[in-house]
C-alpha cells in the first residue's frame, strides 16, 4: 500500500478551507471501519484516508508547515497504514467514569494482546500490539493501543471468496466477540492484496 508523501498533503491554508467537507467525508468513512467489541472496547481500523486525516489535523493543530516537521509527522503516522497483508487498528478502551476507568484499566492488563480477528474456517489471529511503544505500566493497561493483525494468504483468499469475519477479545476480565457487519467487512477487505506485499 502506498505511504503518504509530503507533497500529497494539503497546504495548511487549503486544508483550512476544505476541512469541514473533508472531515464529514472521513467521519462517514470511519463508520465503515469501526467495530465495537462488547460495551467498552472499540477498534477503529485505520487506512490511508484515516491516517491522512490524522496527519492533516496534527499539522493544523501544531501549525507545522516546514518540511522537516511534516516528514516527522509522516514518520510517526505512515507505519499505521496497512500494507496489504494486515489490518491495523486503534483500540480504545472506553469507560466514561474516570474512577471506573482507572479500576478497569488495572483489571484489563494485557487485553490488547488477547484481541483477535477470525476468518470463517481459519484460526484466530491475535493482535500484535503497541509496536511503537510499550503502553502498559505493569499495574494497568492504557486506554489507547495500536494493534496489527497479520492475515495469511489463505485468510485473504477466504475473505475474497465470501467467508465471514468475527472480532473478539479473550481476556479473563473481558470476553466479547461479534460478527463483523457486511459493509464493514467490505471496507476492510479493501485493505488486503491477493498477493503478499513485496
N, C-alpha and C positions, 0 to 999 in steps of 0.2 A: 504494500500500500504506500502511496506517496506521502511523504512528510511535508509539513508546511514550510514553505520557503519565505524568507523575509519580504521579497518583492511581491508576494501574492497577498500580503496583508493590506488592509485599507489604511491610508494615512489617517491620523487622528481626526483631522477636520472633516474628512469624508465619512469616517465612521460615526462621528457625532451627528451628522445629518441623517444617516441611514439607520441609526441604532435602533429606533423603535420598530421599524419594519423587520430588521434583521433579528431582533430579539423575539418578536412574535413568531417568526419562522422557526427559530431554534426551540422555543418552548413547545410548539406543535410537534417538532421532530423528536424532542426528548420524551414526549408521552409515548411514542412508539418504541422507546428504548429503556423504559423504566419497568422494573419488576419488584413488586412488594412481596417479601418473603416473611409471612407472618405479619404481626401487627407493628413490629418495631424495627425491621430491617428493610432498607430499600437498596436495590442495585440499579445504578444508572450506567448503562453500557455506553461507553464512550466511542466516538468515531471521529473522523476528520472534522466534521462540522461542529460537533460539541466542543472539541478541543480548540478549533479555530476561534469559536466564540469566546471561550475562556481566555485565550491569549489576547484577543482584541479588547476584552474587558479589563484585563490586567494592564495593558498598555495605556488604556484610557484613564483608569483609576490612578495609576502611578505616573502618568504623563511622561511615558517613555517614548522618545522619538529618535534617539540616537541608535546607530546600527549595533553597537556593542550590547546595549540594553535589550534591543529586540532579539538579538541572537541568544542572549542569556535566557530570555523567557522561552524561546523555542527549544533550547536545550533541555529546559525543565519539563516542557509540556509535550514535545513530539514523542517521547517514549510511551505516552499514554494512548497513542493511536494503534489500533490492532494491525497486525502485519499480514493478515490473510489466512493464518492458521490458528488464530486465537481470538478470544474476546477479552477486552479489558474494561473494567468497571470501577466506578467509585461506589464504595459500600458505606452507607450511612446507617448508624445505629441511633434511633430516634426515640427519646423519652422526653416529653415536654417539661415535666417537673425536674428541676435541677437536682434535688436530693435523691429522687428515684434514679435519675440518670447515673449519678455517681455510684450508687449502690449496685445498679445493674451492670455497669461497665466493669466493676470489680468481679462480679459473678460470671462475666462473659469473656474472661481472658482466653485468648486463642480462638474465638469464634470465627475470625477471618480465615483461619486455616481449615475450618470444618464446613466451609461453604462450598457447594458443588453445583455442577450442571450435569445433566444426563440426557443423552440422545437415546430414544427408544431402541432397545436391543443392544446397547453398548454399556460399558462400565461407567460409573460416575467419574467425573473429573473434578478433583478438589482444587481449590484456588491456590495459586502462588501469590502470597500477599506481601505488600509493602517492600518492594524491591528497592525503592528509592531511599527508605529509612525505616528503622525499627519504630513502630508506633505503640508498642506495649511497654509499660514501666515495670512489669513483673508483678505489680499489685493490681493493675487494671488495664483494660484494653482502651484504645482510642475510639472516639465516636465516628471517626472517618478513616477508612482504609482504601488502598488502591490494590485491586486484585486482577489476576490474569488467569484465564482458563485456556489451556493448550488443547486443541482438538486435532486428533489424528485424521489421516485421510479417510479411513472407514467411517468416522463420525461425520465428516463433511459430506461424504457421498450419501450417507443415510439421510441427512437433513435435506439434501438436494432431491432425493427420491421421495420425500414426503414424510419422513419419520418425525414424530413429535419430540418435544423438548420439555424437560422439567428442571426446576431450580429448587435447591433446598439448603438447609443448614442442619447439621447433625452434631450439635454441641450438647453436653449433659444438661445445661441450663437453658437451652433454646433449641427446640426442634420444630421445624416447619418445612413444608415443601408445597409446591404448586406447579401446575401445568402452565406453560407459557402460552399466552393468547396468540392465535394465529397471526394477527397483524404485527405483534411484537417479534415473533419468530421470523417472519418475512424480513423485517428490518434488520435483525441480527444476522440472518443468512447473507445479507448484502456485504457483510464484513469478510466473508470467507472465500478463498480462492479454491478452485478444484485441485490445483497442483500445490505442492509445498513451496513456500516462498524461497526465492534464491538466496 
